Amino acid sequence: MSVSDPMSRPNDLDAFWMPFTANRAFKADPRLLARAGGVHYYTPEGRAVLDGTAGLWCVNAGHGRREITDAIRRQAAELDFAPTFQLGHPLAFEAAAKLAAITPVGLDRIFFTNSGSESVDTALKIALAYHRARGEAGRVRLIGRERGYHGVGFGGLSVGGIMPNRRQFGAMLPYVDHLPHTHLPLRNSFTRGQPLHGADLAETLEDLVDLHGAETIAAVIVEPVAGSTGVLVPPLGYLERLRGICARHGILLIFDEVIAGFGRLGTPFAADLFGVVPDILTVAKGLTNGAVPMGAVAVREGIYDALMREAAPGIELFHGYTYSGHPLACAAAIACIDLHCDEGLADRAAALAPYWEQAVHSLGGLPNVADIRNLGLVAGIELAARPDSPGARGGAVFRRCFDAGLLVRVTGDTIALSPPLVIAEPEIDRIVSMLGDAIRAEV
Ligand SMILES: Cc1ncc(COP(=O)(O)O)c(C=O)c1O
């Protein structure tokens, strides 16, 4: 074989610069997934790995769903690509209508993206453009929250609050501020479901209004349940208060539901569970069950209408992606939404949630378990950090789980669990049993 023939170096791990990965450590000791079906991955050697994380919070309907893969296959043969700039194709309109039908009432205008990061940056830009269209161009300030994760675009990074994600990349966007996070371990540890303490932290938004002036603030963005930082469930009443303050000051509220949406909490969206409807809602991941990259932004009709009404003739929003509404992604989203509706996946998650809660909290007595947090089919098990080595215990537990046949997600020393919603009780038992063994082994 010639050197230029890619098959001449079939086992070479060098070229792929892996995202959010310790490349050197991984390439010295790789873990590969070759196949998936149902609630399992399979390694190239054929070893089953129980998926405790729905891939990366994506595969809510379970792996390898024929309804979705067939739709993608059919669509690839029918229309591989069509631009959506000044042109359209039927599936993009159908996918938007399907999504609008399941998002909370009023969030009926859909902008398609390709990822959660793009959804977040799109939402922030729509918020800015909306205020400008209405003659409030001074509303340029964006408010995020400490420990928030909103992807890796400069907008999402700027409003995000995870320091290691930010520190390599310079100055970020100007005119950004942050609310405090809601993690109160001394008062809320081992709470089942929503913590009792901390709703008053929403009032810090009033402090930012006092500091900057409401007339300078465009939007507040939060994850209703913060995932990537290690599963932080909102205190009872917190989101309601945030909603009230935003409404009082004409500030748009954005819920980043990239992981909380699509049945994860036992309702179609987190907004449904908490009874708090934002002005803008971002999704991705579960929208196509992870099968094709796609994100979306669902917007209150009045926001869309304001831009249509006030913009000069021509393009109303100078924003979009080559692959906004890509035919394969639309086909996957339509099939995925149908599947969610036909199988009642959110209701299934709600029915399993009490069992899940009981199961994950049974780990509470194990050595080094510092806190357990849960809601819907999500859990965070926070381990005490090893002295002088934050993240080491979490990383070791992750590797032990993988070797034992369980995929978990680790952020720092918190193990995050978010299995496919089609999981069954005996598989939940296996997750807890394998994770418990790994935690016990890492004293
Ligand atoms: C809340 C939230 N927003 C945005 C993102 C970014 O999504 P993506 O990785 O698809 O860009 C994520 C990813 O985990 C997320 O959890």
Ligand as a Chemical Component Dictionary entry (heavy atoms), coordinates in Angstrom:
data_LIG
# 
_chem_comp.id                   LIG 
_chem_comp.type                 NON-POLYMER 
_chem_comp.pdbx_formal_charge   0 
_chem_comp.three_letter_code    LIG 
# 
loop_
_chem_comp_atom.comp_id 
_chem_comp_atom.atom_id 
_chem_comp_atom.alt_atom_id 
_chem_comp_atom.type_symbol 
_chem_comp_atom.charge 
_chem_comp_atom.model_Cartn_x 
_chem_comp_atom.model_Cartn_y 
_chem_comp_atom.model_Cartn_z 
_chem_comp_atom.pdbx_ordinal 
LIG C1 C1 C 0 -26.823 22.942 28.353 1  
LIG C2 C2 C 0 -25.931 22.773 27.164 2  
LIG N1 N1 N 0 -25.862 23.742 26.250 3  
LIG C3 C3 C 0 -25.087 23.639 25.158 4  
LIG C4 C4 C 0 -24.335 22.506 24.948 5  
LIG C5 C5 C 0 -23.465 22.417 23.740 6  
LIG O1 O1 O 0 -23.935 21.482 22.851 7  
LIG P1 P1 P 0 -22.981 20.962 21.666 8  
LIG O2 O2 O 0 -21.910 20.159 22.292 9  
LIG O3 O3 O 0 -23.935 20.175 20.806 10 
LIG O4 O4 O 0 -22.475 22.167 20.962 11 
LIG C6 C6 C 0 -24.398 21.463 25.867 12 
LIG C7 C7 C 0 -23.595 20.246 25.674 13 
LIG O5 O5 O 0 -23.499 19.379 26.515 14 
LIG C8 C8 C 0 -25.190 21.605 27.019 15 
LIG O6 O6 O 0 -25.239 20.652 27.964 16 
# 
loop_
_chem_comp_bond.comp_id 
_chem_comp_bond.atom_id_1 
_chem_comp_bond.atom_id_2 
_chem_comp_bond.value_order 
_chem_comp_bond.pdbx_ordinal 
LIG C1 C2 SING 1  
LIG C2 N1 SING 2  
LIG C2 C8 DOUB 3  
LIG N1 C3 DOUB 4  
LIG C3 C4 SING 5  
LIG C4 C5 SING 6  
LIG C4 C6 DOUB 7  
LIG C5 O1 SING 8  
LIG O1 P1 SING 9  
LIG P1 O2 DOUB 10 
LIG P1 O3 SING 11 
LIG P1 O4 SING 12 
LIG C6 C7 SING 13 
LIG C6 C8 SING 14 
LIG C7 O5 DOUB 15 
LIG C8 O6 SING 16 
# 
